[in-house]
Amino acid sequence: MIETLLSLPFLLIKWLVGLLLFVFWIWVLVDCLVNEPSQGNEKIAWAVVILLGNLLGALLYLVIRRPERIRRFGR
């Protein structure tokens, strides 16, 4: 009984972190689909990277492509 009560906060923290990571992943995917220019295949390529790469793909987009897009296109 005590072990169950002690593990409950860790379970809630694990669920909260998972939910926050999922929301982050969705935010990056929506940002890519809405703000990437439609010329060429970069939008499709980055969307595939985000979809298949999950968290790693979202982080790659956020670190590599997003700053470049904002510098070039201003959004």
HUFEN-V455736 format. One record per residue. N is the residue number from 1. SS is DSSP state (~ for helix, > for strand, _ for the rest). D_CENTER is the distance of its C-alpha to the mean C-alpha in whole Angstrom. Layout:
N&SS&D_CENTER / N&SS&D_CENTER
This chain:
1&_&37 / 2&~&37 / 3&~&34 / 4&~&32 / 5&~&32 / 6&~&31 / 7&~&28 / 8&~&27 / 9&~&25 / 10&~&23 / 11&~&22 / 12&~&21 / 13&~&19 / 14&~&17 / 15&~&17 / 16&~&15 / 17&~&13 / 18&~&12 / 19&~&12 / 20&~&10 / 21&~&7 / 22&~&7 / 23&~&7 / 24&~&4 / 25&~&2 / 26&~&6 / 27&~&6 / 28&~&4 / 29&~&6 / 30&~&9 / 31&~&9 / 32&~&10 / 33&~&12 / 34&~&14 / 35&~&15 / 36&_&15 / 37&_&19 / 38&_&20 / 39&_&23 / 40&_&22 / 41&_&20 / 42&~&17 / 43&~&15 / 44&~&16 / 45&~&15 / 46&~&12 / 47&~&11 / 48&~&12 / 49&~&11 / 50&~&7 / 51&~&9 / 52&~&11 / 53&~&9 / 54&~&7 / 55&~&6 / 56&~&8 / 57&~&7 / 58&~&4 / 59&~&6 / 60&~&9 / 61&~&8 / 62&~&8 / 63&~&11 / 64&~&13 / 65&~&13 / 66&~&12 / 67&~&15 / 68&~&17 / 69&~&16 / 70&~&17 / 71&~&20 / 72&~&22 / 73&~&21 / 74&_&21 / 75&_&18
